[in-house]
Each structure stands twice: as structure tokens, then as C-alpha cells.
Amino acid sequence: MKIVALPDVHLGFRSGSKVVDGINLRENDVYHAFDNMIDLAVKESPDVVVVVGDLFDSTRPPAAAYCVALKGLRKIQCPVIVISGNHDKPLRDAWSPLSVLSVLPHVKCVVDSPSTIYVEGASFYCIPYTTTPKFEEADFLVAHLEDKSVSQFRNRGIEIPYEKYTYCFLGHLHMYTKLSENACYIGAVERFSFNQEGFPCGYLVYDKGGIRFVETPARPYITLTSPPQTLDSLQGAIVRCRTSGADVSWVEELRRSGVPLQVTVELSTQEPANVPELTVVKPLLESFDEFCEMKGIPRKLRSLCVDVLKQNME
């Protein structure tokens, strides 16, 4: 059996304020990434496609997210299994956004409680997002869970019995992570934060016991601690500048270059002792200026941050 496992998708995800053709630019990134991934998955000619949770970014996604989901999944000719993740799993008695997929007869959704789905004689035990799962016998596991062996989930995660299944297709962690020979977090269709910097985006192919990860295009996230040697490498990137020095002119030049999609600034300054508390509520810019004064942040860097703050407020 050939299985294509799609990662966390998050259709409807929005970030930043940049809009192109009436749609948030990052939202559009996810739509394009999903469309591209679906086209590639179809070319794999799989026997079944599984989506490991968070097809939608929320329980009330924008209309465009529904359109993209239906258009994409209609292209797939084989059975499709979709489970809900923590983002698109509804609260008690609420409507699930996955309900719209019921118009597609080849798509089976698992939303509320675990369920076993059979495709061509193979069993898929599907667990939508939960913190107290039960693991039933099956050929394959499709789950949106927090595995305690991953550092991010160590304090609240659970132990997943990989040995019970031929392969475990896992969602929730947005970084492609191989847990064992038969278990893997597939990652995400796009990068949503700097936590994913350096991690690939893509989908997983299981073919008669063999595993293959297929990387797909995604917008890069780049962290800089000094001026870049060339701006070409930053084309279309989301850039984070980490600086602690008084000379921040290179950051300002980068912001004005128009090359990156977005530039954020992280300050790293030595905190002076005995800093008095702010007890009076004042306008944001005024309070921020006083805060910078107390922290001993250089005036050039302070001016740059104020400009960024003003832009976001506007």
C-alpha cells in the first residue's frame, strides 16, 4: 500500500498586516503551499492520503479556506482520511469546520473521538487531538498528539506505543521530526514561526514499508545578528534581527531596502539593577520611551523601535 501523509496545513492562517489582492499575504502563502502539495501528492498515485490534523487554522476559518480545501481535496482520486487537530477541533456541541468536507464522498473525517477506518483491507486508527488517548490495535496510526519524547512536550506529553503499529503518522509538531523507524512528525505545509527556521516543509510517502520525505517550497525564516553579505539571500524572507549594540544602522538600512517581506527586531541589553516599576498608565509610545530610558537602550536603537511600533499601531 502507498500512503501519502500531509502535514499540519492551517488553512486560514493569518500573520502581519500585509495584504495582496485583498488577502493577507501569509494566509495566501498557505493556500499556495497547500495547492502545490496537493498537486505533487496526486502525482504520487497513492492508495490513500491522510491529513494529520489542523487542516484549518481555527474552528471558524475564512471562506477562502473552505474553497481552497474543497478544491484541493477534489483533485485526489483515492480515499482521504482527515483528523482534527487542536486548532480545528470544536468545543463541545460546536460545529466542526471539517463538516464541510462531507460533500466529498471519498473523504472521511475523524473529529470527536478516535475511530478506525479501513481502506483496501488496511486499518487506520485515527486519534483527533486529545491529551488522554487510548491506543487500539491497527495497521497504522494517524494522530494529532504531544509525544513526551519531544523536548517541547516533555512536561505534558504522553507515551505513544509505536511498536503496536506498522507506521505512525503524527501531527501537531510543526518541525519535521523522525521519532523512530516507524514514527514521524511530518511538520507543516508552511513556516509559521522562527521555531521552524532551518526545518523543511513537505509531506511523507509510505510505500510498501519504505519511507520518503518530499520537501516542498515554503517562505524562509532567517535570523540575522549582523549585516547580511548580500540581499539576494533574503528575497521573500521573513527576517529577524537580533542586536545588542549601539550601532543599529544596518537594521534600519535592511528595513528600508524593500527586499525582505518583514523585518522584526529583538533587543538584547543588560538590565540595570534596581529598575523602578512603572505605576502610572500612560500612552503606549510615552510609556515605551520611558521603559527604554530605564533599560539604558541606546537612542538610535530606541528611535528604530519607536518607528516600528508606530507602523504597527497604524
C-alpha positions as CSV (number, residue, x, y, z in Angstrom):
1,M,0.0,0.0,0.0
2,K,1.2,3.5,-0.8
3,I,0.2,6.2,1.6
4,V,0.8,10.0,1.3
5,A,0.7,11.8,4.7
6,L,0.1,15.5,4.6
7,P,1.3,17.6,7.5
8,D,-0.4,20.3,9.5
9,V,-1.9,22.7,6.9
10,H,-3.6,25.6,8.9
11,L,-5.7,26.9,6.0
12,G,-6.9,30.4,7.0
13,F,-3.7,31.2,9.0
14,R,-3.0,35.0,9.1
15,S,0.0,36.9,10.3
16,G,1.2,40.5,9.9
17,S,-0.7,43.3,8.1
18,K,0.5,43.0,4.5
19,V,-2.4,42.3,2.1
20,V,-2.2,41.3,-1.5
21,D,-5.3,41.2,-3.7
22,G,-7.5,41.5,-0.6
23,I,-6.0,38.5,1.2
24,N,-3.4,38.5,4.0
25,L,-0.1,37.7,2.4
26,R,0.8,34.9,4.9
27,E,-2.7,33.4,4.5
28,N,-2.1,33.4,0.8
29,D,1.3,31.6,1.3
30,V,-0.5,28.7,3.0
31,Y,-3.1,28.5,0.2
32,H,-0.4,28.3,-2.4
33,A,1.7,25.8,-0.4
34,F,-1.3,23.5,0.0
35,D,-2.3,23.7,-3.7
36,N,1.3,22.8,-4.6
37,M,1.5,20.0,-2.1
38,I,-1.9,18.5,-3.4
39,D,-0.6,18.6,-7.0
40,L,2.5,16.7,-6.0
41,A,0.6,14.2,-3.9
42,V,-1.7,13.4,-6.8
43,K,1.3,12.6,-9.0
44,E,2.4,10.0,-6.4
45,S,-0.7,7.9,-7.3
46,P,-1.3,6.9,-3.7
47,D,-3.8,4.3,-2.4
48,V,-4.8,6.6,0.4
49,V,-4.0,10.2,1.6
50,V,-4.0,11.1,5.3
51,V,-4.1,14.6,6.8
52,V,-2.6,14.5,10.4
53,G,-4.7,17.4,11.8
54,D,-5.2,21.1,11.7
55,L,-6.4,21.3,8.1
56,F,-7.9,24.6,9.2
57,D,-6.2,27.2,11.5
58,S,-9.4,27.7,13.5
59,T,-12.9,26.4,14.1
60,R,-14.2,29.5,12.1
61,P,-11.8,29.8,9.2
62,P,-12.4,32.4,6.4
63,A,-14.5,31.5,3.4
64,A,-11.4,31.3,1.2
65,A,-10.0,28.5,3.4
66,Y,-13.1,26.3,2.7
67,C,-12.8,27.0,-1.0
68,V,-9.1,26.0,-1.1
69,A,-9.7,22.9,1.0
70,L,-12.6,21.6,-1.2
71,K,-10.8,22.5,-4.5
72,G,-7.6,20.7,-3.4
73,L,-9.2,17.6,-2.0
74,R,-11.4,17.1,-5.0
75,K,-8.2,16.6,-7.1
76,I,-7.4,13.5,-5.1
77,Q,-9.0,10.3,-6.6
78,C,-8.2,7.9,-3.7
79,P,-9.7,7.8,-0.2
80,V,-8.7,10.6,2.1
81,I,-8.6,10.5,5.9
82,V,-8.7,13.8,7.8
83,I,-8.4,14.1,11.6
84,S,-9.0,17.3,13.6
85,G,-6.2,18.9,15.5
86,N,-6.1,21.3,18.4
87,H,-6.8,24.3,16.1
88,D,-9.8,23.0,14.2
89,K,-11.3,20.7,16.8
90,P,-14.5,22.3,18.0
91,L,-15.6,22.8,21.6
92,R,-18.5,20.7,22.9
93,D,-21.6,21.0,20.8
94,A,-19.9,23.3,18.4
95,W,-19.8,23.0,14.6
96,S,-16.6,21.5,13.1
97,P,-15.1,23.2,10.0
98,L,-14.3,19.7,8.8
99,S,-18.1,19.1,8.3
100,V,-17.9,20.9,5.0
101,L,-15.8,18.0,3.7
102,S,-18.9,15.7,3.9
103,V,-19.8,16.8,0.4
104,L,-16.7,14.8,-0.8
105,P,-17.7,11.1,-0.7
106,H,-14.0,9.9,-0.8
107,V,-13.1,12.0,2.3
108,K,-13.6,10.5,5.8
109,C,-13.2,12.9,8.8
110,V,-12.5,11.9,12.4
111,V,-13.4,14.8,14.7
112,D,-14.7,14.0,18.2
113,S,-13.4,10.6,19.3
114,P,-10.9,8.0,18.0
115,S,-12.1,5.8,15.2
116,T,-10.7,3.0,13.0
117,I,-11.1,3.5,9.2
118,Y,-10.5,0.7,6.7
119,V,-9.0,1.2,3.3
120,E,-8.4,-1.7,1.0
121,G,-8.1,-4.1,3.9
122,A,-5.7,-1.9,5.9
123,S,-6.8,-0.4,9.2
124,F,-6.0,3.2,10.2
125,Y,-6.6,4.0,13.9
126,C,-7.3,7.8,13.9
127,I,-6.9,9.9,17.0
128,P,-8.0,13.6,16.8
129,Y,-6.3,16.0,19.3
130,T,-6.6,14.9,22.9
131,T,-4.5,14.7,26.0
132,T,-5.9,11.3,27.1
133,P,-5.8,9.0,24.1
134,K,-6.4,5.3,24.0
135,F,-4.4,3.2,21.6
136,E,-6.3,0.4,19.8
137,E,-4.7,-2.2,17.6
138,A,-4.5,-1.3,13.9
139,D,-2.1,-1.4,11.0
140,F,-1.4,2.3,11.0
141,L,-1.8,5.2,13.5
142,V,-2.9,8.7,12.4
143,A,-2.8,11.0,15.4
144,H,-2.5,14.7,16.5
145,L,-0.7,14.3,19.8
146,E,2.1,15.5,22.0
147,D,4.8,12.9,22.3
148,K,6.7,13.1,25.6
149,S,10.0,12.1,23.9
150,V,10.0,15.6,22.2
151,S,11.5,18.3,24.3
152,Q,8.7,20.8,23.7
153,F,6.2,18.2,25.0
154,R,8.3,16.6,27.8
155,N,6.3,18.0,30.7
156,R,2.8,17.4,29.4
157,G,3.2,14.8,26.6
158,I,2.2,11.2,26.5
159,E,4.0,8.0,25.6
160,I,2.9,6.7,22.2
161,P,3.3,2.9,21.7
162,Y,4.9,2.9,18.2
163,E,5.5,-0.8,18.4
164,K,1.8,-1.5,18.0
165,Y,1.7,-0.1,14.5
166,T,3.3,-0.6,11.2
167,Y,3.8,3.2,11.0
168,C,2.7,6.2,13.0
169,F,1.8,9.4,11.1
170,L,1.8,12.3,13.6
171,G,0.7,15.9,13.6
172,H,1.0,18.8,16.0
173,L,4.7,19.5,15.9
174,H,5.5,21.8,13.0
175,M,9.1,20.7,12.6
176,Y,9.7,17.5,10.6
177,T,11.0,15.1,13.3
178,K,11.7,11.4,13.0
179,L,10.9,9.7,16.3
180,S,11.7,6.1,15.4
181,E,11.9,3.8,12.4
182,N,8.1,3.7,12.3
183,A,7.0,7.1,13.7
184,C,7.4,10.7,12.5
185,Y,6.0,14.2,13.0
186,I,5.5,15.3,9.4
187,G,5.8,19.0,10.2
188,A,3.8,21.7,8.4
189,V,2.8,22.9,4.9
190,E,4.4,26.3,5.6
191,R,6.6,28.0,8.2
192,F,4.6,29.8,10.8
193,S,7.3,31.0,13.3
194,F,11.0,31.2,13.8
195,N,10.8,27.8,15.6
196,Q,10.7,26.3,12.2
197,E,13.8,28.1,10.9
198,G,16.0,25.6,9.2
199,F,13.3,22.8,9.2
200,P,12.0,21.7,5.8
201,C,8.3,21.7,4.9
202,G,6.8,18.8,2.9
203,Y,4.9,15.5,3.0
204,L,5.7,11.9,3.8
205,V,5.3,8.9,1.5
206,Y,5.0,5.4,2.8
207,D,5.4,2.8,0.0
208,K,5.5,-0.9,0.9
209,G,7.5,-0.3,4.1
210,G,9.8,2.4,2.6
211,I,9.6,6.0,3.8
212,R,10.4,9.1,1.8
213,F,10.1,12.7,2.8
214,V,9.3,15.1,0.0
215,E,10.3,18.7,0.6
216,T,8.1,21.4,-0.8
217,P,8.6,25.2,-1.2
218,A,7.9,27.5,1.8
219,R,8.7,31.0,2.7
220,P,12.1,31.1,4.6
221,Y,12.6,32.5,8.1
222,I,16.0,34.0,8.6
223,T,17.7,35.3,11.8
224,L,20.5,37.9,11.5
225,T,22.9,39.1,14.1
226,S,25.0,41.2,11.8
227,P,24.5,42.8,8.3
228,P,24.0,40.3,5.5
229,Q,26.7,40.0,2.9
230,T,24.1,40.1,0.2
231,L,20.4,40.9,0.0
232,D,19.7,38.3,-2.6
233,S,19.5,35.5,0.0
234,L,16.7,37.5,1.8
235,Q,14.4,37.7,-1.2
236,G,10.9,37.0,0.1
237,A,12.1,36.0,3.6
238,I,10.8,36.9,7.0
239,V,13.8,38.3,8.8
240,R,14.5,38.6,12.5
241,C,17.4,40.9,13.5
242,R,19.0,40.3,16.9
243,T,21.1,43.2,18.1
244,S,22.6,44.4,21.4
245,G,25.0,47.0,20.1
246,A,24.5,50.8,19.8
247,D,25.1,50.6,16.0
248,V,21.7,49.6,14.5
249,S,22.1,51.5,11.3
250,W,22.4,48.2,9.4
251,V,19.0,47.2,10.7
252,E,17.5,50.4,9.5
253,E,19.1,50.0,6.1
254,L,17.7,46.5,5.9
255,R,14.2,47.7,6.7
256,R,14.4,50.4,4.0
257,S,15.8,48.1,1.4
258,G,12.4,46.7,0.5
259,V,13.8,43.2,-0.1
260,P,12.5,41.2,2.9
261,L,8.8,40.6,3.4
262,Q,9.0,41.5,7.1
263,V,11.8,42.6,9.5
264,T,11.4,42.3,13.2
265,V,13.9,43.5,15.9
266,E,14.8,41.7,19.1
267,L,16.7,43.7,21.7
268,S,19.3,42.1,23.9
269,T,20.5,44.6,26.5
270,Q,22.0,44.3,30.0
271,E,19.3,45.0,32.5
272,P,20.4,47.7,35.1
273,A,19.9,46.9,38.8
274,N,17.0,48.4,40.9
275,V,14.8,49.4,38.0
276,P,11.7,51.2,39.4
277,E,8.3,49.9,38.5
278,L,6.0,51.8,36.2
279,T,2.9,52.6,38.2
280,V,1.3,55.2,36.1
281,V,-0.7,54.2,33.0
282,K,0.4,56.4,30.1
283,P,0.1,56.4,26.3
284,L,1.9,53.5,24.7
285,L,4.7,55.4,22.9
286,E,5.4,57.6,26.0
287,S,5.5,54.5,28.3
288,F,7.7,52.7,25.8
289,D,10.1,55.7,25.7
290,E,10.4,55.7,29.5
291,F,10.9,52.0,29.5
292,C,13.8,52.3,27.1
293,E,15.3,55.1,29.2
294,M,15.3,52.9,32.3
295,K,16.7,49.9,30.4
296,G,19.6,52.0,29.0
297,I,18.7,51.3,25.4
298,P,20.8,53.5,23.0
299,R,18.9,56.4,21.4
300,K,19.4,55.2,17.9
301,L,18.0,51.7,18.7
302,R,15.2,53.3,20.6
303,S,14.3,55.5,17.6
304,L,14.2,52.5,15.3
305,C,11.9,50.6,17.7
306,V,9.6,53.5,18.0
307,D,9.3,53.7,14.2
308,V,8.5,50.0,14.1
309,L,5.9,50.4,16.9
310,K,4.3,53.4,15.1
311,Q,4.0,51.4,11.9
312,N,2.3,48.5,13.7
313,M,-0.1,50.9,15.5
314,E,-1.1,52.4,12.2
